[in-house]
Amino acid sequence: MWDRLRAAAARHAPGGLWSPLPPGPGCCAVCRGQAGPGFRGCFQCSLHQQHAPGLLADLVVPVSYAVAGTDYARLLWQYKSDVPQRDAARALLRALLLAFLHDHGPCVRARAGIAGRPHVAVVPTGRGRPGSHPLRTLVEPYLALPWAELAIDPAEPVQPRDLRPGRFRPAARLADAAVLLLDDTWTSGASAQSAAIALRLAGASRVAVITLGRHVNPRDRAADSLTAAAGARSFWPDVCAVHGPAG
């Protein structure tokens, strides 16, 4: 089964799957986005650290870059829309995420300091879509883990690019729980980090974010070096942003 899932994910590689770069000059140590010369983090991640030290995610792991205009970036939009391509997009993203969790989940948990059986949560959509989040719908039947419920606080203004500690409300206390927080697209990271803060304030001891796509805008001249370096790398399912090839 796992070979079939990996093969399904790998077949889409020519359509825009790009393995994340290792942290270093020009690459943010947190989200693997573009960092300015001489800086460890990108502007947004550095800003989040200033505003919420000690409350952010312990680890952020993108499965792939999601470069605007590529097939993969379109899939991440299609899977939660009503377009005819939705079911095909969901099938591929399900295969990609489940294979990643199976192959790289242990290293993500180890790097984030997560011991034992974690909870799972999904970053709520900024639009307050009713019903279960499409990302949760994709993977919930296959994950034998408890879920940590998060909902948008209706009193909070919708400002997706701003870090807002009160944006999300956990349904219950999470005393000393560790959480794998799933996200579909990381743009500024504000939504995912706001969700991480909510989990922390509810008692979570460790939080690791796994995002299907770290958004990259190729028209952003500041990201030229990252785009060029990432585009030169082939996507391989046995590589993740925590370590090099598995095994």
C-alpha positions as CSV (number, residue, x, y, z in Angstrom):
1,M,0.0,0.0,0.0
2,W,2.7,2.5,0.9
3,D,4.6,1.9,-2.3
4,R,1.4,2.7,-4.2
5,L,0.9,5.9,-2.2
6,R,4.5,7.0,-2.8
7,A,4.1,6.2,-6.5
8,A,0.9,8.3,-6.7
9,A,2.7,11.2,-5.1
10,A,5.8,10.9,-7.2
11,R,3.8,10.9,-10.5
12,H,2.9,14.5,-9.8
13,A,6.4,15.6,-9.3
14,P,6.8,17.2,-12.7
15,G,3.7,19.4,-12.0
16,G,5.4,21.5,-9.3
17,L,6.4,19.4,-6.3
18,W,9.7,20.9,-5.0
19,S,11.6,19.4,-2.0
20,P,12.2,22.0,0.7
21,L,15.7,23.4,1.0
22,P,17.8,22.9,4.1
23,P,18.0,25.9,6.4
24,G,21.0,28.1,5.7
25,P,21.9,31.3,3.9
26,G,18.8,32.6,2.1
27,C,16.5,30.0,3.5
28,C,14.4,30.5,6.7
29,A,15.3,28.1,9.5
30,V,11.6,28.0,10.5
31,C,9.4,27.8,7.4
32,R,12.1,27.3,4.6
33,G,11.0,30.5,2.9
34,Q,13.2,33.3,1.7
35,A,15.4,34.8,4.4
36,G,17.3,38.0,3.8
37,P,21.1,38.1,3.7
38,G,22.6,37.6,7.1
39,F,19.2,36.6,8.7
40,R,18.3,33.1,10.1
41,G,14.6,33.6,9.5
42,C,12.3,35.3,7.0
43,F,10.6,38.5,7.9
44,Q,7.3,37.0,9.0
45,C,8.8,34.2,11.2
46,S,11.2,36.7,12.8
47,L,8.2,39.0,13.5
48,H,6.2,36.1,15.0
49,Q,9.1,35.2,17.3
50,Q,9.3,38.8,18.6
51,H,5.5,38.9,19.3
52,A,5.0,35.4,20.8
53,P,8.3,34.0,22.1
54,G,7.8,30.6,23.7
55,L,4.3,30.1,22.3
56,L,5.0,29.2,18.6
57,A,5.3,25.8,17.1
58,D,8.4,23.8,18.0
59,L,8.9,22.7,14.4
60,V,7.5,23.6,11.0
61,V,7.9,21.0,8.2
62,P,6.7,21.7,4.7
63,V,6.2,18.6,2.5
64,S,6.9,20.6,-0.6
65,Y,7.1,24.2,-1.9
66,A,3.9,25.3,-3.5
67,V,5.0,27.7,-6.3
68,A,2.3,30.0,-7.5
69,G,1.2,29.0,-11.0
70,T,2.2,25.4,-10.8
71,D,-0.1,22.4,-10.9
72,Y,0.6,21.6,-7.3
73,A,-0.4,25.1,-6.1
74,R,-3.6,24.7,-8.1
75,L,-4.3,21.3,-6.5
76,L,-4.1,23.0,-3.1
77,W,-6.8,25.3,-4.2
78,Q,-8.9,22.7,-6.0
79,Y,-9.2,20.2,-3.2
80,K,-11.3,22.5,-1.1
81,S,-13.3,24.0,-3.9
82,D,-16.3,22.8,-5.9
83,V,-14.5,22.5,-9.3
84,P,-14.7,19.2,-11.3
85,Q,-11.0,18.5,-10.5
86,R,-11.7,18.4,-6.7
87,D,-11.9,14.7,-6.2
88,A,-8.7,14.0,-8.2
89,A,-6.9,16.8,-6.2
90,R,-8.1,15.2,-3.0
91,A,-6.9,11.7,-4.0
92,L,-3.4,13.0,-4.8
93,L,-3.0,15.1,-1.7
94,R,-4.3,12.3,0.5
95,A,-1.6,10.0,-1.0
96,L,1.1,12.6,-0.6
97,L,0.2,13.4,3.1
98,L,-0.3,9.8,4.3
99,A,2.9,8.6,2.7
100,F,4.7,11.6,4.3
101,L,3.3,10.9,7.7
102,H,4.2,7.2,7.5
103,D,7.7,7.8,6.2
104,H,8.7,11.0,8.1
105,G,6.3,11.2,11.0
106,P,8.8,9.5,13.3
107,C,11.5,12.0,12.5
108,V,9.2,15.0,12.8
109,R,8.1,13.8,16.2
110,A,11.7,13.2,17.3
111,R,12.9,16.6,16.1
112,A,9.9,18.3,17.8
113,G,10.5,16.4,21.1
114,I,7.2,14.6,20.8
115,A,7.2,11.3,22.8
116,G,4.3,8.9,22.8
117,R,1.0,9.2,21.0
118,P,0.3,12.8,19.8
119,H,-3.0,14.5,19.1
120,V,-3.8,15.7,15.6
121,A,-5.3,19.1,14.7
122,V,-6.0,21.0,11.5
123,V,-5.5,24.8,11.1
124,P,-9.1,26.1,10.7
125,T,-9.8,27.9,7.4
126,G,-9.8,31.6,7.6
127,R,-13.2,31.8,5.9
128,G,-15.0,29.8,8.6
129,R,-16.2,27.2,6.2
130,P,-18.9,25.1,7.9
131,G,-18.4,21.4,8.6
132,S,-15.2,19.4,8.8
133,H,-12.1,21.0,7.3
134,P,-11.4,19.3,3.9
135,L,-7.9,18.4,5.1
136,R,-9.3,16.5,8.1
137,T,-11.8,14.8,5.8
138,L,-8.9,13.5,3.7
139,V,-6.9,11.8,6.5
140,E,-9.1,11.3,9.5
141,P,-10.2,7.7,8.5
142,Y,-6.5,6.7,8.3
143,L,-5.1,8.2,11.5
144,A,-5.7,6.2,14.7
145,L,-4.9,9.3,16.8
146,P,-7.0,11.6,19.0
147,W,-8.1,14.9,17.5
148,A,-7.6,18.3,19.1
149,E,-10.5,20.5,18.0
150,L,-9.9,24.1,17.0
151,A,-12.5,26.6,15.9
152,I,-12.4,30.2,14.9
153,D,-13.4,32.6,17.6
154,P,-16.3,34.6,16.0
155,A,-15.3,37.7,18.0
156,E,-11.9,37.8,16.3
157,P,-11.5,39.8,13.0
158,V,-10.4,37.8,10.0
159,Q,-6.9,39.0,9.3
160,P,-5.1,36.0,7.8
161,R,-1.7,37.7,7.5
162,D,-1.6,38.8,11.2
163,L,-0.6,36.7,14.2
164,R,-3.5,36.8,16.5
165,P,-3.3,34.6,19.7
166,G,-7.1,34.7,20.2
167,R,-8.1,33.8,16.7
168,F,-8.8,30.1,17.5
169,R,-10.4,28.4,20.4
170,P,-9.6,24.8,21.4
171,A,-12.6,22.7,22.4
172,A,-10.9,21.2,25.4
173,R,-7.8,21.5,27.6
174,L,-4.8,19.7,26.3
175,A,-2.8,19.3,29.5
176,D,0.8,18.2,28.5
177,A,-0.5,16.9,25.2
178,A,1.7,16.9,22.0
179,V,0.0,17.9,18.8
180,L,0.7,17.4,15.1
181,L,-0.9,20.4,13.5
182,L,-1.7,19.9,9.8
183,D,-2.0,22.8,7.4
184,D,-2.5,22.9,3.6
185,T,-0.7,26.1,2.6
186,W,1.8,28.2,4.6
187,T,1.9,31.7,3.2
188,S,2.9,34.1,6.0
189,G,2.5,31.4,8.7
190,A,0.2,33.6,10.7
191,S,-2.8,31.2,10.8
192,A,-0.7,28.1,11.6
193,Q,1.2,29.9,14.3
194,S,-2.0,31.5,15.8
195,A,-3.3,27.9,16.0
196,A,-0.1,26.7,17.6
197,I,-0.4,29.5,20.2
198,A,-4.0,28.5,20.9
199,L,-2.9,24.9,21.5
200,R,-0.1,26.0,23.8
201,L,-2.5,28.2,25.8
202,A,-4.8,25.2,26.1
203,G,-1.9,23.2,27.7
204,A,-0.2,21.5,24.8
205,S,3.5,20.8,25.6
206,R,4.8,20.4,22.1
207,V,3.4,21.4,18.7
208,A,4.8,20.4,15.3
209,V,3.3,21.9,12.1
210,I,3.2,19.8,8.9
211,T,2.1,21.8,5.9
212,L,1.5,20.4,2.4
213,G,2.8,23.5,0.6
214,R,5.1,26.3,1.6
215,H,3.8,29.1,-0.7
216,V,6.4,30.7,-3.0
217,N,5.6,33.6,-5.4
218,P,8.0,33.4,-8.3
219,R,7.2,37.0,-9.2
220,D,8.7,38.1,-5.9
221,R,12.2,39.3,-6.9
222,A,13.3,38.8,-3.2
223,A,12.7,35.1,-3.6
224,D,14.7,34.7,-6.8
225,S,17.6,32.8,-5.2
226,L,15.3,30.5,-3.3
227,T,13.2,29.7,-6.3
228,A,16.3,29.0,-8.4
229,A,17.8,26.7,-5.8
230,A,14.5,24.9,-5.1
231,G,13.7,24.5,-8.8
232,A,17.0,22.8,-9.4
233,R,16.1,20.0,-6.9
234,S,14.0,17.0,-7.9
235,F,11.2,16.0,-5.6
236,W,11.7,12.6,-3.9
237,P,9.2,11.2,-1.4
238,D,12.0,9.9,0.8
239,V,13.3,13.4,1.5
240,C,11.8,15.8,4.0
241,A,12.6,19.1,5.6
242,V,13.9,17.4,8.8
243,H,16.6,15.3,7.3
244,G,18.0,14.0,4.0
245,P,17.0,10.8,2.3
246,A,15.3,8.3,4.6
247,G,17.0,5.1,5.6
